[in-house]
Amino acid sequence: MPAPGVANPYTTFRAGGEPRNQLDQPTDSRALGTEVDWAVAVTKEVGPDVNPLLPRLSVQGGHLILARDLAQPSGRSVDLVMATASLAF
């Protein structure tokens, strides 16, 4: 017996045990998708040699390309980008 695909417990129960995803569609794969994460940060010392300020700017992101069995009708990717600034003293 082949391994079941990615399944949502509630929709699978409603379908009598037949593996179904969160959209109530049949699944046949265990693939979740591909995720790419990245980050860039810049820090520069500012001020006197003793106790300088350290401002920092960082940008990070994550992109998830969903497998066919998990994809939403609106698209197959989930993207998030976040920027932060901090000051250490």
MARRO-851002 format. One record per residue (C-alpha): x, y negated, z negated. Coordinates in nm, 3 decimals. Layout:
<rec X="X" Y="Y" Z="Z"/>
...
//
This chain:
<rec X="0.000" Y="0.000" Z="0.000"/>
<rec X="0.154" Y="-0.336" Z="0.099"/>
<rec X="0.205" Y="-0.605" Z="-0.164"/>
<rec X="-0.082" Y="-0.857" Z="-0.180"/>
<rec X="-0.030" Y="-1.211" Z="-0.062"/>
<rec X="-0.038" Y="-1.525" Z="-0.274"/>
<rec X="-0.375" Y="-1.515" Z="-0.446"/>
<rec X="-0.593" Y="-1.746" Z="-0.653"/>
<rec X="-0.742" Y="-1.538" Z="-0.938"/>
<rec X="-1.089" Y="-1.699" Z="-0.926"/>
<rec X="-1.145" Y="-1.679" Z="-0.550"/>
<rec X="-0.992" Y="-1.329" Z="-0.540"/>
<rec X="-1.236" Y="-1.215" Z="-0.813"/>
<rec X="-1.529" Y="-1.369" Z="-0.622"/>
<rec X="-1.415" Y="-1.182" Z="-0.308"/>
<rec X="-1.426" Y="-0.846" Z="-0.489"/>
<rec X="-1.049" Y="-0.818" Z="-0.535"/>
<rec X="-0.951" Y="-0.906" Z="-0.177"/>
<rec X="-0.659" Y="-1.156" Z="-0.205"/>
<rec X="-0.780" Y="-1.513" Z="-0.132"/>
<rec X="-0.600" Y="-1.847" Z="-0.162"/>
<rec X="-0.729" Y="-2.165" Z="-0.330"/>
<rec X="-0.926" Y="-2.250" Z="-0.012"/>
<rec X="-1.105" Y="-1.911" Z="-0.025"/>
<rec X="-0.915" Y="-1.790" Z="0.284"/>
<rec X="-0.760" Y="-1.443" Z="0.313"/>
<rec X="-0.384" Y="-1.422" Z="0.246"/>
<rec X="-0.130" Y="-1.179" Z="0.384"/>
<rec X="0.204" Y="-1.321" Z="0.275"/>
<rec X="0.399" Y="-1.384" Z="-0.045"/>
<rec X="0.577" Y="-1.685" Z="0.106"/>
<rec X="0.527" Y="-2.013" Z="-0.081"/>
<rec X="0.711" Y="-2.246" Z="0.153"/>
<rec X="1.034" Y="-2.443" Z="0.165"/>
<rec X="1.132" Y="-2.720" Z="-0.077"/>
<rec X="1.397" Y="-2.985" Z="-0.018"/>
<rec X="1.506" Y="-3.211" Z="-0.307"/>
<rec X="1.747" Y="-3.503" Z="-0.283"/>
<rec X="1.874" Y="-3.794" Z="-0.493"/>
<rec X="2.094" Y="-4.103" Z="-0.450"/>
<rec X="2.220" Y="-4.319" Z="-0.739"/>
<rec X="2.435" Y="-4.630" Z="-0.755"/>
<rec X="2.599" Y="-4.762" Z="-1.075"/>
<rec X="2.819" Y="-5.073" Z="-1.100"/>
<rec X="3.007" Y="-5.206" Z="-1.400"/>
<rec X="2.919" Y="-5.573" Z="-1.463"/>
<rec X="3.057" Y="-5.815" Z="-1.720"/>
<rec X="3.361" Y="-5.819" Z="-1.945"/>
<rec X="3.608" Y="-5.530" Z="-1.981"/>
<rec X="3.484" Y="-5.469" Z="-2.336"/>
<rec X="3.123" Y="-5.348" Z="-2.356"/>
<rec X="3.026" Y="-5.405" Z="-1.990"/>
<rec X="2.670" Y="-5.371" Z="-1.861"/>
<rec X="2.600" Y="-5.069" Z="-1.642"/>
<rec X="2.302" Y="-5.130" Z="-1.412"/>
<rec X="2.186" Y="-4.821" Z="-1.223"/>
<rec X="1.949" Y="-4.779" Z="-0.931"/>
<rec X="1.839" Y="-4.432" Z="-0.825"/>
<rec X="1.606" Y="-4.297" Z="-0.561"/>
<rec X="1.500" Y="-3.933" Z="-0.553"/>
<rec X="1.258" Y="-3.734" Z="-0.348"/>
<rec X="1.112" Y="-3.393" Z="-0.295"/>
<rec X="0.944" Y="-3.244" Z="0.009"/>
<rec X="0.751" Y="-2.917" Z="0.007"/>
<rec X="0.655" Y="-2.758" Z="0.337"/>
<rec X="0.382" Y="-2.515" Z="0.241"/>
<rec X="0.354" Y="-2.167" Z="0.386"/>
<rec X="0.058" Y="-2.095" Z="0.610"/>
<rec X="-0.137" Y="-1.919" Z="0.332"/>
<rec X="-0.116" Y="-2.221" Z="0.099"/>
<rec X="-0.149" Y="-2.507" Z="0.348"/>
<rec X="-0.429" Y="-2.760" Z="0.303"/>
<rec X="-0.646" Y="-2.862" Z="0.601"/>
<rec X="-0.504" Y="-3.215" Z="0.575"/>
<rec X="-0.145" Y="-3.102" Z="0.632"/>
<rec X="0.131" Y="-2.860" Z="0.544"/>
<rec X="0.360" Y="-3.082" Z="0.337"/>
<rec X="0.368" Y="-3.241" Z="-0.006"/>
<rec X="0.605" Y="-3.539" Z="-0.041"/>
<rec X="0.715" Y="-3.739" Z="-0.344"/>
<rec X="0.963" Y="-4.028" Z="-0.362"/>
<rec X="1.054" Y="-4.206" Z="-0.687"/>
<rec X="1.279" Y="-4.507" Z="-0.751"/>
<rec X="1.409" Y="-4.602" Z="-1.097"/>
<rec X="1.627" Y="-4.879" Z="-1.234"/>
<rec X="1.804" Y="-4.879" Z="-1.570"/>
<rec X="2.051" Y="-5.091" Z="-1.764"/>
<rec X="2.298" Y="-4.938" Z="-2.010"/>
<rec X="2.487" Y="-5.159" Z="-2.253"/>
//
